Amino acid sequence: MALIISMNRDGDSLTVSLDGRLDTTSAPKLEAELRPVLEDGVKNLAIDLKELDYVSSAGLRVLLSTRKIMDRQGDMVVRNANEAVMEVFKVTGFTSLLNIE
């Protein structure tokens, strides 16, 4: 299943919803779509993983690089990760690297 990326901008806040699989195929697409929007003055970023089925190391890399960008210009939160995705976050130590709600 491909990754469906939905973005909802409200002023300097952006919510990105991911649906499908964030893997080696889809991670570059997410990074390419996200970067120009973040450079346009986003101060609050929420990444909603409610519909995300799977995340690979390539997906984790994009989340980490996005967090580094947001550390310089505002806040980033990850929401609604399911059990499988949370397990990946725990095993890789990402629970301490990301602000997860």
VMD Tcl script that draws the C-alpha trace (Angstrom):
set ca {
  {0.00 0.00 0.00}
  {1.29 3.43 -0.91}
  {1.56 6.29 1.54}
  {-1.15 8.94 1.44}
  {0.02 12.28 2.82}
  {-2.56 14.87 3.88}
  {-1.52 18.33 5.02}
  {-3.73 20.87 6.76}
  {-2.22 24.31 7.36}
  {-3.69 26.87 9.73}
  {-1.48 29.94 10.00}
  {1.88 28.79 11.38}
  {0.49 25.39 12.41}
  {0.60 22.31 10.20}
  {-0.99 18.90 10.71}
  {0.35 16.08 8.55}
  {-1.67 12.86 8.46}
  {-0.06 9.69 7.14}
  {-2.06 6.75 5.82}
  {-0.39 3.52 4.71}
  {3.28 2.56 4.93}
  {6.21 4.87 5.65}
  {9.09 2.88 4.17}
  {12.05 3.14 1.78}
  {9.71 3.82 -1.14}
  {7.51 6.46 0.48}
  {9.94 8.19 2.88}
  {11.61 10.30 0.13}
  {8.16 11.41 -1.06}
  {7.20 12.53 2.45}
  {10.49 14.39 2.87}
  {10.13 16.10 -0.53}
  {6.56 17.24 0.22}
  {7.22 18.28 3.81}
  {10.46 20.26 3.52}
  {9.22 23.22 1.40}
  {6.13 23.60 3.61}
  {8.24 23.60 6.80}
  {10.52 26.25 5.29}
  {7.46 28.47 4.85}
  {7.22 29.50 8.51}
  {5.67 26.48 10.25}
  {6.09 26.85 14.02}
  {3.84 24.02 15.23}
  {3.90 20.65 13.49}
  {1.66 17.72 14.39}
  {2.19 14.40 12.66}
  {-0.88 12.18 12.94}
  {-0.09 8.49 12.55}
  {-3.60 7.18 13.21}
  {-3.78 5.50 9.78}
  {-0.09 4.56 9.51}
  {0.30 0.77 9.27}
  {4.08 0.48 9.22}
  {7.25 2.53 9.64}
  {10.74 1.44 8.50}
  {14.17 2.83 9.31}
  {13.85 5.14 6.28}
  {10.64 6.51 7.76}
  {12.30 6.97 11.14}
  {15.08 8.93 9.45}
  {12.55 11.35 7.93}
  {10.82 11.80 11.30}
  {14.17 12.52 12.96}
  {15.34 14.99 10.30}
  {11.94 16.73 10.50}
  {12.27 16.98 14.27}
  {15.71 18.58 13.87}
  {14.24 21.21 11.53}
  {11.38 21.88 13.97}
  {13.78 22.12 16.93}
  {15.18 25.24 15.25}
  {11.84 26.88 14.48}
  {9.14 25.55 16.80}
  {7.53 22.40 18.14}
  {6.72 18.98 16.73}
  {4.41 16.35 18.16}
  {3.60 12.83 16.96}
  {0.04 11.67 17.64}
  {-2.09 8.54 17.45}
  {0.63 5.96 16.78}
  {-0.81 2.45 16.82}
  {0.72 -0.46 18.78}
  {2.93 -1.70 15.92}
  {4.37 1.76 15.23}
  {4.84 2.46 18.97}
  {6.73 -0.85 19.28}
  {9.14 0.32 16.55}
  {9.55 3.66 18.38}
  {10.30 1.82 21.66}
  {12.76 -0.69 20.18}
  {14.68 2.04 18.34}
  {14.69 4.51 21.23}
  {12.54 7.00 19.33}
  {10.22 7.35 22.32}
  {12.94 9.55 23.85}
  {13.68 11.38 20.58}
  {10.12 12.34 19.64}
  {7.37 14.13 21.54}
  {4.68 11.44 21.33}
  {1.11 12.01 22.50}
}
mol new
graphics top color blue
foreach p $ca { graphics top sphere $p radius 0.5 }
foreach p [lrange $ca 0 end-1] q [lrange $ca 1 end] { graphics top cylinder $p $q radius 0.2 }
display resetview
